[in-house]
Amino acid sequence: MDYLNGLNDKQREAALHKEGPLLILAGAGSGKTSTMTRRIAHLIKNEGVSPYHIFAVTFTNKAAKEMRDRVESLVGEGLNMWILTFHSACLRILRKYAERLGYTNDFVVYDPTDQKTVIKNCIKAANIDDKKFTPAYVLSVISDNKEKAVSPQEFMRLNEGDFKGKILAGLYSEYCKILKKNNAMDFDDLIVNTVRLFEADEEVLLYYQKRFAYIMVDEYQDTNYMQYRFIRLLAEAHNNICVVGDDDQCIYQWRGADITNILDFEKDFKNTKVIKLEQNYRSYGNILAAAHSVVERNMQRKHKKLWTDKEPGEKICYYRADDEKDEARYVAQEIDRLKTKERQYKDFAILYRTNAQSRTFEEALSAREIPYRVLGGLRYYDRKEIKDIMSYMRLVQNPADDVSFARIINEPKRGIGDKTVEKLRTLAQVRGESLFETLTDQEVVMGLPSKAIASVQQMVDTILKYSEEKANLRVSDIYDGVLVNTGYLKALEDANTVEAESRIENIMEFKSVIYDYEKEDPQLSLSDFMERIALVAEVDNHDENENAVVLMTMHSAKGLEFPVVFLPGMEDGLFPGWRSLDTPTGLEEERRLCYVGMTRAKERLFMTSAQMRTMYGKTDYTRESQFIREVDKSLLEGDAVYEKKPAMFSTGAGSSFGNSWGGGSGFGGTAAQKAPSSRIGGNDGFAKASPAMPFDPLAASRQESKRSGALNQGKDFQSGDRVNHAKFGEGMVVAVEGKTISVMFDSAGLKKLAKDIAPIKKI
């Protein structure tokens, strides 16, 4: 069997590489998964490498499963080979060696909801204002420091003279202590503790270095510092490391991804061979060309340009809506228009910058009875009843888990109030025990309120019984026993409400989840099951067979593809966001995100913006996104793109101020017309376009000024005003707050000015 059959020349060259470091720069849709899986098959079947010595690591369960399935289809099943996510691989290592770090091997993994519970308790115990130190903010600081290998002690030392920093350091320290006491780790700990283990225990490191002689890393541009150290330590012995990635798709720097990992790979690993995969198999030519015209403006990137032997396809359609409701109506209308027998609803995706944008699209799709699915909202596993029952099962796995105990001690109602729980917590601290361990003392139980004694005793007995027998029971047996014997199911049945009925349906569906896992692995242990559930990402739940329009953020869409993609909200301030404009690296990451969004489209790409948008209770006039203005105008059709041209001053008879604007976008001429199809919407209330009417940005600007009552030339500025500054030139007012005014200047970017003294005038 020719395991390299069907690969192009560059893919084949990469798959044939065996010894030494290899950097595969794989552009979007360039067949990197095929290249990696064929390389693995070639190593096993043609080079005689044992699957035992191969380690392939990626970021999502979906990607890992796809790679594993493809490899098994080529070389057979049952191979003793690791094709895992970073977190799954580290979890597997720590399950074996956690005791060397002071944990037991049945430690639990806290998800973001559990982490939030812990940090809330830390903030409350320290009597700190949770409005100044919100749980989300504190957790982000903790995560950032863990990813940078900064311990609580080091963080405290670095912030000795900073009042706010010292408070954060104290919370960081207490958070870590609570997790350790509860025999728990969070997601960051899985990587951090594995690196700690490798660096502290040479025996363990040598074992895995010897085992993994061939290492492959997918999506290398998304690795953070600790993931880099993990891979670097494993690869030191053999140096047979192959990383696959695309610097143009590094979009997770806000959560620790370090683009320099891929940009500096050749410095980190000497004699690296670099192979570029630039042939794209996903998108039509115009989509690729448009995406490249945006991303090529970034400075932090390796030179490459995707190409395809597919047809150019239709141009990218741009629509400038009146407001966000008009934008949503247009998108729903276009989905209705393009839906055919061959093109189903699941072929459409609406990818936005922030989750807050989804509401108007949900309303517009519902109005047309178009089925849709929102990814990134409340996960199935985050529902209250599922979190409750998972907390019970985690207590069975690890009775020292105080977070899970605190969640279920009064679920269902057992007559245990907050004051009783606090007394138990104090007693447990004095004794140096977990909350559950304290309740195993019969005297403590008898000291509870009389109405609580029987139900609490039943709960304690149930947890103890199933914890002692967990190795001898199926996960489904434990689930059934906990659900019935704790009284949780009966409490829902007795409630006899629509909400309770819905919750019963959800916990019954959860049993189906367990059965599915047990079918895959009849020997599935409770800890294995809880690990898999903890590591499920929302994108892993994307069902490609569900016939519904998909709504999700651009970040969540990475790795996916759809025949038709809509990118709404293409406005400065929303995309790119204002914060990204503070630094060049921030703007470049937003530009890469735009590139990722555009390259999700296979056949058609629509980009939209709104002249006026209401978000978070505030209405503002907007300017079209910088990224829309960066797209090669020969590849756009539809509405004209506003672009200011250099002013031309003349006293000649034929001169006019309008000449300096170039008529708008310059779609092959000085004035761009609206495509009739972009504004003719039948019953949707769109104004019909005049076929011969050129787009006039100056007139549009005056129209906006007239609507906002801002034609006077005083200092009464409003959002949407076009202004001229003596130093920074022309720009648009984006916010007015008291005596200050924020202006997005065409050349100088965002500036905050003192309204009364700034040398600024309305245009």
N, C-alpha and C positions, 0 to 999 in steps of 0.2 A: 504494500500500500504506500502510495506517495503522500506522505503527511503534509507536504508543502504544496500540493496541487491547488491551483486557484489563486495563489498569492502573486502579487505583482513583484517586480524586480526588487524594490526596496524592502517590501515585507519579507521576501524570501531571504534577502541578505541578513536581515535582523534575525530571522528564525534559525539560520544556519550558524550564527555566532555562538560559540560554546565557552571559551575561556576569556577571562578578563572583564573589566567593567564595560557596560554598554548603555548608552543613552539613546532612547528612541523618542524623538520629538514627533509625537503623533497628533496631527491636527484633528479638529472635530470631524467625526464621520469618516475617518481614514482607515478603519478596519483594525484598530489596535488590539481588540479582543481576539480576533482571528489570528493575528500575528503571534500573540502571547500563547494562545492555546496550541497552535501548530508548533511553536518552538518547544513547548513542554512535551508534546507528543514525539517530536523529532529527537529530543534529548533521551527520552525513555526507549523508544523503539530503534532508533538508528545509531545513537551514540552509546547505548548501554548504561545510561545513568539510572540508578535505582530511584523509584518514586519517593522512597524514604528520605532521600537527600535533597528533595525539591521543596521549596517554600515560596508560595505565591501569595501576596498580600494586597488587599484593596480596601476601599473605604465603606462600601455598603454590602449588606447581605445579598441584595439583588445581584450586584456585580459578581460577588463571590460564587453564588449559586450558578449564574450563567456560565462563568468560566469553568467551574467544576463539571457541569453537565456537558459542556463542549469537549472537555478533555476526556471524560469517560466515554463519550460517543466515539472517540477516536481510538483510545487504547484500552477500553474496558473498565468495568466498575471494580470496587473493592480495593483500590490502591491506597497504600498507607502514605498518603501525600497530604500536606497541609495547603489548602486553598481557602484562606480565611480573611476576615477583616482584621485590622490592627487590634481592635478591642477583643475579638474572639480569640485571636492567637495569644494575646497577653493573659487573658482569662484562663486559657488552657494551661499555660505555664504556671500561673499563680495557684491554680487548683492543686498542682503537684508540689509546689514549694513554698506556699504562703506561710507555713509554720516557721520558716527560716527568717521571716520578717516580723514575727510576733503575732500573726493571725492564725486562726484555725482554717483548715482547708475548705470548710463549709461556709466561709464568709458570704455575705449577701452584697448585691450591687444596688446602690441607690440611684434611682432615676431622678430627673430634674424636680419632680414633685416632692420626692422624699428629701432632696437637698434643701428645697425651700422650707420644708417643715423644720429641719434641723437649724437652719440659719435664723429663722424666725424666733425659735426658742433661745438661741444665743443672744439675739438682739434684745429680747424681752428680759432675759436674765441679767444682762449688763445695764438695764435701764437706759437704753439708747433710743433716741427718736427715730422710729422707722420711716419717717417721712424724709429725713435728711440722709439716712442710711437705709435705703430700700433693700429688701432681700435680693432682688434681681441685680442691683448694682454691686452689693457685697459679694455675691456669688461670682459675678463676672471678674471682679478683682482677684478673688481666690483662684479661679480657673486660669486667669492670665498668668499668675505667679507660678502655679503648678506647671503650666506648659513651658515656662521659662526656667524651670528647676530652681525657683526661689522658695526656700523653706519658710515657715512662719518665723523662725528665729532670725533668718537673714533679712526677711521683710521688716521685722521690728528694728533691726540694726540700721537698715537703710532709711527708716522713717523716725529716728529718735527725736529729731527737732521739728517734726510735723505733727500737729495736734490731730488732724484728720487721719493721717497715715498711721499713727499709733493706735487709734480706735480700730481701724481696719485690720491692723496686725493682730490686735487682741482677739477680734472676731475670727480671723483666719486660724489662729492658734486653738481657740476653743472649738471651732468647727472640726478641726482635725482630731482633737482629743475625743470628741463625741463619736466620730466615725470609728475610731480605733476601739473605743470602749464597747461599741455596738457590734464589733467584728464585721464592719462594713467598709466598702470602698465605693467611691463614685467613679464615673467614666474616666476622668483624668487620672485617678489613682491607678487604674489598670495599666496605663502606659508608664506612669512615673514609678510605680513600685516594681514593675518588671525591669526597668533600667536600673533601679536601686539594687535589685537582686543580682543582676549581671555584674554590676560594678563591685558589689560587696562579696560575692561568692564565685570565685574563679572556677570551681568545680562545675557549677550549673552553667556558666557561660561557655566553658570548653565543651560541655556536652552538646549544647545547641549549635555551637560553631561547627563541631565535627559532623553533626547530623545534617545541617542545612548548608551543603556545599554549593548549591545553586539557588540564588535568591532573586525573585522578581517582584517589583513593586509597581502597582498600577496607580495612576493619578498622582504621580510623585510631586507635582506642583502644589498639592494640597497638604503635604506633610508639615507638621509643626516641628519645633526644636526637639521635643522629647521623642517624637516618632523618628526623626532623623537620627538621634542618638541610638535608639533601639536598633535601627537597621544598620547603622555604622558599626556597632559592636558585633552584631551577628556576622557581618561581611568581612571583618578584619582578617580572619584566618585564611580564606580562600580567594577573596577579591572577585569572585564570580557573581557580580551583582548586575542585574539588568533593571533599569528603571524606565518606565513609560509615562510620558506626561506631555502637557502642552502649557507653556507659560502663558499663552493667551487665554487660558481658561482658569487661571488662578483667581478665584473669587471668594475665598474664605479667609483673607488676611484678618478680618474683623474678629475671627475666632481662633486666631493663632497660626494659620497657614503662612509659611515663610517662602516667598517666591525665590529667594536667593538659594534655597536648597537645590532647585533645578537649574538656576542660572549658573551656580558655582559647582555643579557636579563634576565638571572636568578638572577643577582645582582640587576637589576632595579626593577624587580617585584618578590617579595618574594613568596615562596611556588609555584613556577612555576612547572608545569608538563611538562616533555620533552618526546616527542614521535618521533622516527626516522622512516621515510619511506625509506627503502633501497631496496625494490623490484622494479626493473626497468621493464617497459612494452614497452619500445621503441626499445632498441638496442640489437643486438646479443651479446653473451657472450664475444667474443674476443675483441670487441670494448670497452665494459665496463672495461674489465681487463686492456687493454692498457691505457685507460684514467686514471684509478686509479693508475697505476704504475707511472704516471707522477705527479698527484696532491698530492699523499700521501707524497711527499717530502716537502710539505709546512709545516711550523711550526705553522702558525696562522690558525688553523682549528680544528673543533670538529671531533672526530674519528667516521667514518662511512665508509661503503663499499657497493657499489651497487652490487646487484646480480640479476640474471634473470633465469627463468625456460625455456627460449628459448634455441635453439641450439647455439653452439659456433660460427657458421658461418665461413666465410673465414677470413684469417689473414689480418692484415692491410698491404696494398701494399705501398711500399716506392720506389720512383724513384728519382735518382740523375741525373738531366739534365745537359747538357753542358752549357746552358745559359737560359735566361728567355723565348726566342722564342722556344727553344727546349722543355721547360717545358710546355708552352701553347699548342704546337703541340701535346704533349703526352696526356694532359688532354682532348683536343678535340677528339683525336683518341680514347681514352678509352670511352668517352661518345658515340661516333659512334658505337663502338664495343658492348657496354652494352645495347644500346637502342633496345628494343623489343616491340612487341605489348602490352605486359603486363607492361613494364617499359617505361614510356613516358618521354619526355624532362623535364617536370615539376618535375620529380623525382630526378633531378640532381641539386646540388648546388656547386658553387665554392666560398669558404669563405676565404678571404685574410685579412692580418693585416692592410694594408693601401689602400685607394682608388686608389693610384697611380699605383697599380699592375694590375688594371682591363684592361688597354689598350691592352696588348698582348693577353689576353684571348678573348677580343672582336674580335680582328683581326683573331685569329685562329678559332673561332667559325663561323665567317662570311665566312671564306675561305671554310669551309665544309658545309655552308648553314644550320647551326644549329641555330634555333631561341633562343634568349636569352633576358633577361631583367636585367638591372642594377638597383639595389636599392641603394639609397644613393647619386645619382647624383643630377641634378637639379630637385627639386620637381615640380610637376604640378603647385602648388600654388605659386611657386617662379618665374614663367614666367612673363615677363614684363607686358603683357597685363592683366594678372590675378591680379597682384599686383596693377596695375592702377585702375581697376574697383573696387577692394576691398577697395582701398583708398577712392574712391568716396562714397562707401556705408558706410565706417566708418565715413566719414564726415557727412553723413545723420544721423548716430547714435549719433555722438558726434562732433558738429561743432567746438569745442575747440581744436581739434587735429591738431596742426601745422605741424606735420610730414606728415600726409596724405595730407594736403593742399599744402605743398611745392612740393609734388610729382606730383600733378595733375593740378596745376595752369596753366601750359603750355602744358598739355596733353589733347586734341590735341593742336597744335600750336595756340597760341592766341596773339602772339606779345608781350609777357611778358618776358623780359630778366632777367638775374641774378641781374643786378643793380636795376631794378624795384622791384624785390622781396626783396632785401636788404633794400631798402627805406621803403617798406611796413613793413618789420620786425622791423625796427627802430621806425616807427610810432606806431606800435602795442605795442612795449615795453614802449614807452612814455605814451601811453594811458592806459597801463595795460590791454590790450585786446588780444584776439587770432587774428591770421592773417585773418581768415574768418570774424570774427566780425568787424574788421576794414573795410573790403570790403563791408559790408552791409551799410556803410555810402555812400550815393549817391555822395557827394562831392569828396570823395576819388576816387571813380570809374571814375568820370569825369576828374580827374587829371591824369589818366593813358594815355599812348600813344593812339592817336586817333584810330588807327587800332585795338586796343585791347578792347575798351570800350564795344562794342555790345556783343562780345563773352563772356567777363568776366561777364557782367551783366546777360546774359542768364545762365551761370554756377551758379552764386550766387542765382538767382531766383529758379533754379531747386533744389539746395541743400536745400534752405529754405522751399520750397513747400513740398518736400518729408520728411524733418525732422519733420515738423509740423504734417504731416499726417501718420507718420510711424506706429503708434499704430493701424491705421485703414486699413492698406494695407498689402497684402501678400508680402513676401520677393521677389517673382518673379515679382510682380508689380513694386516694387521699382527698381529692377534690370533693367527691360525693360525701365522704365522712365528715369533713369540715363543714360543708354547706348545711348538712342536716343536723349534726350533733351540737353545733354552736348556736342553733336556733335562728341562724341568719335567714334561711329560706322560709321558715315558718312565719317569721316576722313580716316578710314581704307579702306572703299569701294572706295573712290576717289583715293587712292594711287595706286590701281590696280596693285599690285605686288604680286609675289609668296609668299613673306614673309608676306605681309598684309593679303593675303588669309588664310595663316596658322594661323595667329593671330585671324582672324574672326572665324575660326573653333574652336579655343581654347575657345573663349569667349562664343560661342554657346554651347560648351560642358559644360561650367560652369553653364549654365542655366539648363542643365540636372542634375547637382549636386544639384542645388537648388530644382528642382522638386522631386528628391529622398528624400531629407530631409523633404519636405512638405508632401509627402506621408506618411512618418513615423509619422509626427506630424502636422496635419492640422492647429493647432494654433501657429505654429512656428513664433516667433518674430524675428525681425532683429538682436537684441542683442544675442538671443539664437543661431542663425545661425552663426554669426560672431565668437562667442565663440567656436563653434564646429570646424569651419575651422581653427581657430588659434591654437587649441590643437591637430590637426591631426599630427601624427608622420609618418615618411616615412615607418616604418615597418607596420603601419596600412594599407598602400596601397598595401601590398603584396597580390596579387590575386592568391589564391591557385589553381584556375581553369584554369589560363592562361598556355597553354602548351609551356613553354619556360624554358630553363636553367636559374637558378637564380644566379646572381653575386652580392655579398654583403660583407661587412666587418663582421668579427666575432662578433663585438659588436652589429651590427644590427641584427644578426641571433639569438640572445638569445630569447628563447621562441618558436623557430621554429624547425621543424624536416624534414628530407628528407631521402628517401631510400639510396641515394648515395651522399657522400660528398667528395669534394676534398679540402685539405688544402695545398695550395702552399706557396712558400717563407719560408720554414722551415730552416732558416739560422740565425746564430748569427749576431746581428746587425740589422736585419729586424724583426725577431721574435725568441727570445726576442729582443727588440730594445736596442740600446746602452744605452739610458737614463735610462732604467729600471734597468740596472746593477749597478747604483750608490748606490742604497739602497736595503736592503733585502726585504722590503715591495713592492718595485717596481717590483722586479723579481718574487715575489710570486703572484702578481696580473697578470703578464704576463702568469704565469703558470696556473692560474685559467682560463684565457682566452683560453689557449690551451685546457684545459679540457672542456670548454664550446663548443669550435669548434668541438672537437672529439665526444662529446656526442650528437651533432645534427644528427649524422649518425644512421640510423636504420639497414641497411643491409651491406653496403660496405663503407669502409673508405680508402681514398688514401691520402698519404702525399708526397709532392715533395719539392725538393730544386734544386738550380742551382749552378754549380761550379763557374760560372762567371755571374755577374748580372750588368746591366746598369740601374741606376736610377738617376733621377735628373741630367742627363748629365754626370754622373761619372761611370766608369766601375771598378769593384773590383772583385777579387777572394774572395770566401766565404768559411766559415766553416759551416758544418751542425749544425743545431740548437741544443742547449743544450737539448731541449725537445725531439728531435728525439733520442738523446743518452740516455735519461732517460726511454724511452719506453722499456718494457720487450721484449728482443730480440727474445724470443720464439714465440712472437705474430706478428712478422714482416716477410714479404717476399718481394722479389724483390732485389733491390740493397743493397750492404753491407753498413753498417754504420761505418764510421771512428771512431775508439776508440783507444787511446794510452793506452797501458798496462805498468805497472811498469817495468823499465829497468832491465835486467838480465845480469850481467857482468860475463864473464867466459873466461879463457884462454885455455879452452879445445879445442880439435881438431874440435869438432862438433858445436862450438858456432858460432853464426852469429848475426849481429846487428838486422836483421829482426825478431829474436825471441822476441824482446821486444815489438813488435807491436801486437802480437796475431793474425795476419792475418786480422784484420778488426773488424767485428762486433761480432763475436762469435755466429753465428746462429747455435748453437749446435755443434760447432767444432772450430778448429783453423783458418779455412779459409772459408769465405762465398762466394758462387757462385752467380752470377747474375741470377735471374730467366729468362729463355729464353724469356718469354712473355713480359718482361719489356723493351726489347731492339729490338725486332723484330717488325718493324713497316711497312712492305710492302713498299709503295711508299713514306713514310714520311721521308726517308733518315736516319733512325736510323742505327747505326752500329750493325751488328749481334753479339751476345755474343758468346764467345767460351765456350761451356758447361763445359769444364774441367779447365777453367782458373780461379784460385782463385783471389780475390781482394787483391791487394798489395798497401796499403796506402803509403809506402815509395816510390814505383815506381811512384805512382800518384803524390806525392809531388815533385819528381824530374822532372816529366813531366811538371808540372805547372811552376817550377823554370826555366826549359829550355825555355818554351814558353815566359816567361817574361824577359828572358835575365838576370837572377839573380843567375847564378851559381858561380860567383866570391865571394870571402869571405871578401870583403871590407865593406865599410859603405854605399854602394849604395843600400839601401833597397827599395823594392817595395811591394805594397799590394799583399798579397798571400804568401810572404816568410815565411817559418818556421824558427824560431830563438830560441836560447837558451840564457837565462839570468842567470848570476851567482847567483842571489838571488831568482828570481821568477820562474826559470825553463823554460820549453818550452812553445811556443805559436806561434800565427800567426800574422803577420803584417796586420793591417786593414787600416792604413792611414799614409801617410808621408807628412808632411807639413813643408817646410823650414828646420829648424834645429831640429824639433821634430818628434818623431815617436810614433804612437799609436799601442800597441800590446795587443791582447786578449790572456792572458796566460791561460793554461789549468787548473791551480790550483788557481792562484792569481787574475783572472779576468782582466778587462781592465786597462791598465796603459799607461800614457803619459810620454815619456822619452826624455831626451836630446840626440839626435842621436850621437853626436860626443864623448860624455863621458860615455854613458851607457855601462856597462860590458855585451855586447850583441854580439852574433855571429850568422851567418846564419848556418843552418843545411844543 
